[in-house]
C-alpha cells in the first residue's frame, strides 16, 4: 500500500482538482490521508464530502493551526502503507504518478524514487540512480531534483526515522530531505513531469516576514554545521541556499507593513545570519548576480540594505510607470 499524505490549509479553490487527480491514480492499492490544519475556509468540508464518497480517503481535523510539519507528521503516524508520498493540497498530479514512482523504486532497488515537476524552476537531468551521499550533493546543488518532499515516493521506514521538525515552519522541507537522503542507500530519479506545482501568489513562499518564517535560519544553520563535517564539498552550495533565503526574506521584510523598529530587528537578524554563511565560494554559487549583490549589501549591515531596497523599489515604480 502507498499512503499519500496531503496537508490541507485554506486551499478550497484548488482542493477539488488535487483530490480528483489523486483518486484517478492508476496504482490500485493506496490510502489518502487529508490533514486539515484548522482551515478557516471550506477546505475541511470539501475533504469530508470526498471521504464520504470514497473509502480510500481519511480525514483528520486539527483543532488549531499547527503548520505543515505537524500536519505531515500526523499523516506519517497514521499511515498504514509500507510506502509514503506527499502531495500539497494546491497542486495536482498525473494519473500514473504513483505507478511510475513505484515501478522506478522496484526497478532500481531504491529506497526513494523521484520524478520531475513543472511549475518550479529547476535544471532537470537525465534519469539516474544515486547513493544517499550523492543525493545529498544533488540536493545542495539544486539539480536534478528539487528541495521539497512532494513528487517522491519513500520507504515508510525512512520517513518514520526522520520526522519533520515541528519547531520549523519554513524550509522544513530541506531539513527533512537532508536527513532522509543520508539514511537512504539508493535514490532513483527520472525527469518525467508527473507532478504539477501551482505557484500561488498568496502562498507562504510569497508572504511577508514573520517569526515563524525566520525558523528557516535554524534550518540552514543546522544543515551547514552538519555539512561542514560530513559533506564539506557541498558546504558552499548549502551556504548559497542560506544566502538566497536571507536576501528574499529581507526583501519580504521591506514589503511588509511593520513598525520601523521591528523592521530593522528582522534585517539585523538576517544580516547576522548572512555573515555566518557568506564566503567567496558561496557567493560564486549564487545563480543570479542580484542575489550575490544583495547578500554582499546585507553582509554590510541592515542600514545599507534598507537604503538599497528603498532605491530598488523606487526604480521598479518608475519602470512600471513608464510602461503604463
C-alpha positions in Angstrom: 0.0 0.0 0.0 1.1 3.6 -0.7 0.0 6.2 1.8 -0.4 9.7 0.3 -0.3 12.4 2.9 -1.9 15.7 2.0 -1.6 18.7 4.4 -4.6 21.0 3.9 -4.9 24.6 4.9 -7.2 27.1 3.2 -6.9 25.6 -0.2 -10.6 25.4 -1.0 -10.1 26.8 -4.6 -7.5 24.1 -5.5 -8.5 21.1 -3.4 -11.1 19.6 -5.8 -8.5 19.4 -8.6 -6.0 17.9 -6.3 -8.3 15.2 -4.9 -9.6 14.3 -8.4 -6.1 13.8 -9.6 -5.3 11.5 -6.6 -8.5 9.5 -7.0 -7.7 8.9 -10.7 -4.4 7.2 -9.9 -3.7 4.0 -11.8 -1.9 2.5 -8.9 -4.6 0.4 -7.2 -3.6 0.0 -3.5 -3.5 3.4 -1.8 -4.9 5.4 1.1 -5.1 9.2 1.0 -4.7 11.0 4.4 -6.1 14.5 4.4 -4.8 16.5 7.4 -7.0 19.6 7.8 -4.8 22.1 9.7 -7.7 24.1 11.1 -8.6 25.7 7.8 -10.9 28.8 8.0 -12.4 28.3 4.6 -14.5 25.3 3.3 -11.4 23.1 2.8 -12.4 20.8 5.7 -15.9 20.3 4.4 -14.6 19.5 0.9 -12.4 16.8 2.5 -15.4 15.3 4.3 -17.5 15.4 1.2 -14.9 13.4 -0.8 -14.2 11.0 2.1 -17.9 10.2 2.2 -17.8 9.1 -1.4 -14.5 7.1 -1.4 -13.3 5.0 1.5 -9.6 5.4 0.4 -9.8 8.9 1.9 -9.3 9.5 5.6 -9.7 13.0 7.1 -8.0 14.3 10.3 -9.0 17.8 11.6 -6.7 19.8 13.8 -8.5 21.9 16.4 -5.9 24.7 15.9 -3.4 25.6 13.2 -0.1 23.8 13.8 1.8 24.2 10.5 2.8 21.8 7.7 5.4 19.9 9.7 2.9 18.9 12.3 0.3 18.0 9.6 2.7 15.8 7.7 3.9 14.1 11.0 0.3 13.3 11.9 -0.1 11.7 8.5 3.1 9.7 9.0 1.8 8.4 12.4 -1.5 7.3 10.9 -0.1 5.9 7.6 -0.7 2.2 7.1 1.3 1.8 3.9 4.8 0.5 3.5 5.5 3.4 1.1 4.7 7.1 1.7 4.2 10.0 -0.7 3.4 13.7 -0.1 1.2 15.9 -2.2 0.4 19.6 -1.4 -3.3 20.4 -1.5 -3.0 23.2 -4.0 -1.1 21.1 -6.6 -2.2 18.2 -8.8 -0.6 15.1 -10.3 -0.7 12.9 -13.4 -2.8 9.7 -13.1 0.3 7.5 -13.4 2.4 9.4 -10.8 2.3 6.7 -8.1 2.5 3.8 -10.5 5.7 5.2 -12.2 7.3 6.2 -8.9 6.6 2.6 -7.6 8.0 1.0 -10.8 11.2 3.1 -10.6 11.6 2.1 -6.9 11.4 -1.6 -7.7 13.4 -1.5 -10.9 16.3 0.4 -9.3 16.1 -1.3 -5.9 15.8 2.1 -4.3 14.6 3.5 -1.0 13.3 6.7 -2.6 12.1 7.4 -6.2 11.7 10.9 -7.6 10.1 12.3 -10.7 10.2 15.7 -12.4 7.7 18.5 -11.9 6.5 21.5 -13.8 5.8 25.0 -12.3 9.1 25.2 -10.5 12.4 26.4 -11.7 15.0 23.6 -11.7 17.6 22.3 -14.0 16.5 18.8 -14.9 18.9 16.0 -15.6 18.8 12.5 -17.2 17.3 9.5 -15.4 19.9 8.2 -12.9 20.3 6.4 -9.6 22.3 7.9 -6.7 23.7 6.8 -3.4 22.4 8.6 -0.3 25.6 10.7 -0.2 25.3 11.6 -3.9 21.6 12.5 -3.3 22.6 15.0 -0.6 25.1 16.6 -3.0 22.3 16.8 -5.6 20.1 18.5 -3.0 22.8 21.1 -2.2 23.3 21.9 -5.9 19.6 22.0 -6.7 19.8 19.5 -9.6 18.4 17.3 -10.9 15.6 17.2 -8.3 14.0 19.9 -6.2 14.2 20.7 -2.4 10.6 19.7 -1.5 9.1 16.4 -0.2 6.5 16.1 -2.9 7.0 14.3 -6.3 8.7 11.5 -4.4 8.0 8.0 -3.1 9.7 6.9 0.1 10.2 3.7 2.0 7.9 4.4 5.1 10.7 3.3 7.5 12.9 6.1 6.3 10.2 8.7 6.7 9.3 7.5 10.2 13.0 7.6 11.2 13.2 11.3 10.0 10.0 13.1 11.1 9.6 16.8 10.2 10.8 19.2 12.8 7.6 20.8 14.2 9.5 23.8 15.5 10.2 24.8 11.9 7.6 26.5 9.7 9.7 27.5 6.7 12.5 25.4 4.9 11.3 22.4 6.9 11.3 20.5 3.5 15.0 21.0 3.0 15.8 19.7 6.5 13.6 16.7 6.1 15.2 15.7 2.8 18.7 16.4 4.1 18.1 13.8 6.9 16.2 11.3 4.9 18.7 11.2 2.0 21.5 10.5 4.4 19.7 7.3 5.5 18.9 6.2 2.0 21.0 3.6 0.3 19.7 4.3 -3.2 17.7 7.2 -4.7 16.2 6.8 -8.2 15.3 9.8 -10.4 13.6 10.1 -13.7 12.7 13.5 -15.3 9.1 12.9 -16.5 7.0 15.8 -15.2 4.2 13.9 -13.4 3.7 16.5 -10.6 2.2 19.9 -11.3 3.2 22.6 -8.8 0.9 25.6 -8.5 2.8 28.8 -7.8 0.3 30.8 -5.7 0.9 34.5 -5.1 -0.8 34.1 -1.7 1.2 31.1 -0.6 3.6 31.2 2.4 6.6 31.3 -0.1 5.4 34.8 -1.3 4.2 36.1 2.1 5.9 38.7 4.3 8.3 38.3 7.2 7.3 36.7 10.5 9.0 34.9 13.4 7.6 31.6 12.0 9.3 32.3 8.7 12.6 33.1 10.5 12.7 29.4 11.7 14.4 28.9 8.3 17.5 30.4 9.8 17.7 27.5 12.3 17.4 25.0 9.4 20.2 26.5 7.4 22.5 26.8 10.4 21.9 23.2 11.4 22.4 21.8 7.9 25.6 23.9 7.3 27.1 22.8 10.6 26.5 19.2 9.7 27.6 19.6 6.1 30.9 21.2 7.3 31.7 17.8 8.9 30.1 15.2 6.6 29.7 17.0 3.2 32.4 19.7 3.0 32.5 19.5 -0.8 29.0 21.0 -1.0 29.1 23.2 2.1 29.3 26.4 -0.2 26.2 25.2 -2.0 24.2 24.9 1.2 25.5 28.3 2.3 24.3 29.7 -1.1 20.8 28.4 -0.3 21.0 30.2 3.1 22.1 33.5 1.4 19.3 33.2 -1.2 16.8 32.7 1.6 18.2 35.5 3.7 18.0 38.1 0.8 14.5 37.0 -0.2 13.3 37.3 3.4 14.9 40.7 3.8 13.0 41.9 0.7 9.8 40.4 2.1 10.5 42.4 5.3 10.8 45.6 3.3 7.4 44.9 1.7 5.7 44.1 5.0 3.9 46.9 6.8 6.0 46.8 10.0 7.0 49.5 12.6 10.4 50.8 11.8 12.0 49.2 14.9 10.6 45.8 14.2 11.6 46.0 10.5 15.2 46.8 11.5 15.1 44.0 14.0 14.4 41.5 11.3 17.0 43.0 9.0 19.6 42.9 11.8 18.8 39.2 12.4 19.2 38.4 8.7 22.4 40.4 8.5 24.0 38.4 11.3 22.9 35.1 9.6 24.3 36.3 6.2 27.7 37.0 7.9 27.6 33.4 9.2 27.3 31.9 5.7 28.9 34.3 3.3 32.2 33.4 1.6 33.8 33.8 -1.7 32.7 30.2 -2.7 29.1 30.6 -1.5 28.8 33.9 -3.5 30.2 32.2 -6.6 27.5 29.5 -6.3 24.7 32.2 -6.5 22.6 31.5 -9.6 21.7 35.2 -10.0 24.0 38.2 -9.8 21.4 40.2 -8.0 21.2 37.6 -5.2 25.0 37.8 -4.7 24.9 41.6 -4.8 22.0 41.7 -2.2 23.9 39.3 0.0 27.0 41.5 0.0 24.9 44.5 0.9 23.1 42.6 3.6 26.5 41.5 4.9 27.5 45.2 5.2 24.6 45.9 7.6 20.9 46.5 7.9 21.2 50.2 7.2 22.9 49.8 3.8 20.4 47.1 2.8 17.5 49.3 3.8 18.8 52.1 1.6 19.4 49.8 -1.3 16.0 48.3 -1.0 14.3 51.7 -1.0 16.2 52.8 -4.1 15.4 49.4 -5.8 11.6 49.8 -5.0 11.7 53.4 -6.4 13.3 52.2 -9.7 10.7 49.5 -10.0 7.9 52.0 -9.6 9.5 54.3 -12.2 9.8 51.4 -14.7 6.2 50.4 -14.0 5.0 54.0 -14.6 6.9 54.3 -17.9 5.4 51.1 -19.2 1.8 52.0 -18.5 
